[in-house]
């Protein structure tokens, strides 16, 4: 007799749980798994701020479900919107069909919680879907462009001010991205980066409360160093088209309010008739079975679940890490129901810590029992935790794409390695050749073998050119000099390869892991300003 498992919601928990169930039942043709989501792709929600600030392409956070499950023949993908769940008759109803189930996993995810604050829906911007991120990205670009040419000081300030409400993970990381992005926007619109103001508004008396106070203080110091205006104990009471009203404080003049203040359970899940707790999260027992329906094999995971460890006072936070842990518990227990052994796995909070990225290069990690790590190493750890998810769902294809999208195919060199890896050419791949070629010239010049020059008089010059090429300093000029010397010294046929190597290295090889990475942009900027002055968005007679 066929057994049907239905998973509604292809988020972190839904995709991972489906993968584990598919593996468990891969040899059992009597078990069918259906994954239902309104989109045909999985969205990496924790990276939406990168899309909103134009660091990565929108497609880089969308992962096609068919590619993820192409090897799992026992998984049926359905793109549809869930309307209701009949818990007694075990039936999921969608807009375009109905699906019976023996076991059900509810993992529809959450949605922004505006706490009833006036004007948020009409005048604010949330960051909870790919559509939200793209809408915000377009708005920021257009608004800053308008502000750059606005002559009225009050209107200009409003257009060039961005307010972020909420200092949780999403809010803090959005502020971090804006620190980097405002430099890009300023350059594009020919204005001073300090004219673009970023304000972080938090209702609580402290910010970034998921971190300990030491790490939170470092994060706060980093923001202030980059001219972020931090306003704790500031509750927004209404959002207007060109201002934000703060309780017992002056209003903030702005055309851009990004609301990241909270998450609540999906409004669809609210209608399922399951007891809800704080934030609308569905109440579960220690096995993550929906309260009141333990015998119906209905489970909840991800942002929808009020997952609470036995003896704990509150549910675990709504994070990707917790969703993955809940996916393990629910998939194990669903398998136990289908197999009929009821060897249930109890939920335990296995939080390994937090990593928070503040832009492309600076991060803060609080991991392994409270160990504090800051700087680019913490950012690398954040990338590692993201890659770990793709490893867990066994998607090497998307793991490779993540690496390309985060380190190579990135706009404005906003990677943890900067332009060393993200230049729009094959510069990185010529670095080993550059190092070898430079070292060969240095050794040859010093040992007076005269590989290029053919005479001892130019041996030291050969060594100097080799040193410059090896260090990646003035690489283009150094290789041009090698080419000139090649022809001037009447090289022999066996050394003709030197000519072609020198030509290849004129592609800007020193801009990747070489001194030209810093030297050439500085020279371009200095010479440009000395010759043409500083570009401005408005030129006046004054």
Phi, psi and omega in degrees: 000131182290135174252135182247125173250126178244129175244121179252116181112113181259059174262199181304313182288314184297316181293314183294316179297319179297319178300315182292321178294320179298321179291318182297321185254020185298335180260003182250100183287353180272357180248124179244136181244129179242125177251119183247131175209151180287345176248157177269012183219159173266130180258127177279084190302327184286001178243011182296330179296334177289326177288316182299331181255018172061031175278320180232160178289144179307325181293343182286348177247006176249126184236114185301129184294327179295323177293325180291321187250021186295337179268347183267089184290344180268009178250126176256126180264133179230122175262104184197166181251124182289135178255315183204163175233119175269103188286328182282317180270359176055068183216128175260125180253128178243176180298329187239016179171171177235149186222113177287153179218148167264326174226143183229135172244120176265113180216053185285349181084183182249190176208162184300144178248110181267001177054027178075013182293128184297134172087354182296312181295321185280322190239352181260173178235127175261172183220072186227005178206165179296327178294319176301313184296317181290323178295318179293319180300314179297317181298314182298313180301312183291321183290317178295322177298320177294317181297327183295333182249008179279129183268334179289119185303319183292313178294322180298316180297319180296317181292329183263013179249128178243125180250130176248123180259119179106130183245031173285198181304308184296315181297313181297317181288329175294317176300317179301317178294322180294329176301316178285318189291328183294335175292320178294313180298321180296318179294317180297324185256007174058050176230167177288130179304331181290345176288333178275112185260134176246124181240127176256119182250128182226130181290328180285161180287346178230163182248162177047060189283357174280344177265157174290167188294331179293310179293323179297324178294322177294319178297317179297319179296321179296317180296314181295323177301329180259025171065029172277130178274111183259127183231088175285171181053040182232104182263123177284128181253340175197150179242120180254174183297324183231022178196164176233128180267130181249137180299125177060023178221168176291149177291155176256125178280115181201150173256001184225108175243117178260116186264111178231034192278346181179168180230142173230167181296150177308136181298333177292317180295333178300332186271003186279354178075030177251138181307137182241150178247215182300132180071014180078008182291135185288132184285134180231166173268192184291346178258008182065027171276141180298131183300130180092349182227035182298328182273001182259004181056049177248122184240158180228138179214164178080207184297338180286338190267133170272062186291119185229127177289146180305125179093347180281151182279332183218163179290158179291157179294158181274082181236164179298321181299315179292323179299320179295319178296318179293328177296321179297315182295310184292321180294322178297317184284327174295318177299322178295321178296314182294320179285341178080018181260342177055032174275079188284146175262127181276144181284130172228140179289116181247035182300123180267359181123191184230147168231128182237127179259133177248077187089192188282336192241344184240134179216166177227128179240140176229094193224169173051054177081024175103005178295138184255126177228132182227157177100203185291335178296320178296325177294320176299320178296322178297316177298321180298318179293325177293317179295328180300326179297316179295328176295318181294324179269008174056051177241086178295327180299312182282336173297316178296318179296323177300314180300316178297316185288332184263341183240337186240307183268063186239139180283143171059029176059028183271068174237169179295337178257007180062214182285357177304325183245343191255008176297145185279047175204178182272036183300315184304320186285348177267356182300313178302319179295321179297316180296316179296313183296315179298317180295320180298317180294320179299310182297318181295317180295318182291322181275000175061040174276344174058049182301319182263308192283329181076003179212152184289340184294332182252011183299317181294323177297320176299317179295321179295316177300319178299320179296316179298317180294317180299317181281348182071037181247124184050046187298320182297313181295318182298318180288327174298320178296322177298318180296316179299315180295327179301312181286325182291330185266004177054064185293156178275162181303318181299338181257015181297334180304332181300321180300315184287327176294316181298319178297315181298323183282356176280006180279008180096030184301330180290350179279356177239114182053045176213168183292338177297341177304321178262321188292310185296312177300322179296317179295317179300317181292315182294313180293322179297317181290322180293329182273319189241349184085189182265124179298144180228156179280335179228128176251127179234173181284343183289000000 
